[in-house]
């Protein structure tokens, strides 16, 4: 049923659901590949643009603020995992056609001449 809701409504439905005592138990560690997939689905183009705008405002606030030396507030970066500095799960590099041809002994574009 949650799959059929529009994108913004899913978050609102999940957050407004009543919390039971069962949810107080610790959750298992999430799958890194699933987190990467959820991250790509959540950060659509309009959300990325809004996050870029908020990050620019954060940068301007830090630069133009009258802060005591080394006492700047720490504002978090908003956006996808790669913007926040989180490293996504490492995946094996995909095998390309060039990798296959190099493994078969092909040296480049002009090797047939």
N, C-alpha and C positions, 0 to 999 in steps of 0.2 A: 504494500500500500504506500509506503514511503517513496518508492521508486517513481510513482506517478505524479508526485507533487512537483511544482515548478522549483527551480534551483534555489531561490531565496527562501521559499516556504519550508524546505527541508530543515534548514537550520533553526527556524523559528519553532517548528513542530517538535524538534528534538529538545530544544532548550525549555519549552513550556510543558513538557511531559512531567508528570509528578514523579518525584524521586522516592523510591522505596528503600526499605532497609537492606534489601538485597544488593543495592548498588553501593553500599558502604564497604563491601568486601573488595580487596585489591584486585585489579584487573590484570590479566596476563600481559606479558610484553607483546606489543603489536608487531606484526610482520613488517619489515622495512620496505618490501616491495609494495605492500598494500598502502603504507603511508605515502610512498612516492606517487602512487596512482591517485589517492585522495587529494594530495597536494596539487597535482596537475589538473584535476577536475574542479577543485575549489577556486583556484586562481585563474578566473576567466579574464578576458581582455579588459572589461570595464573595471573589475576589481584590481587588476594590475595598475591601471591608470590612476585609480583612486589611491592606491598604496604609494605610487610614485609621487603623487601630489603631497600626501602626508609626510613622506620621507624628505621631500624638498623643504617643506615647512619646518620639519624637525632640524634639518641642517642649517637653515637660516636662523632659527631660534638659537641654536648653539653658537653660531658664528657671531651674531649681532648682539647677543645678550651681554649684560654687564655682570659677569660672574666673578667671584673672587678667584684668585689664581689656583688652579688645579681643583676647583670645587664645582665644575660644571655638572648639571644633572645628567643622569644617564637615561636617555630616551631610547626605547627599543626600536630596531628597524622593523618595519612592517612589510610583509610581502612573502613570496615563495621561499622555500628552504634555502635555495642558492643565494638569495639576497640576504638572508639572516646569517649566513656563514655556516649553516648546518650542511654537513656532507651527506648526500644521499647514499643509499646502499650501493656499493660497487658492483657493477655487473660486468660480465665478460664482454670484451669488445666484439661487436658483430663482425662476422667474416664477410669481407667485400669481394667483388670479382677480382680486383687487383691482387688481393692476398692469395686467392686461388691460383691466378696466373703466375705470380711470382714463385709459388710453391712448385709449379710445373716447369719452371725454368725460363719464363718470359722475362726479358730485361727491360722492356719499355716500348714506347710507341714505334721507334724506328728500328726495332730489332729484326724486322722481316726483310730489310733492304739488302 
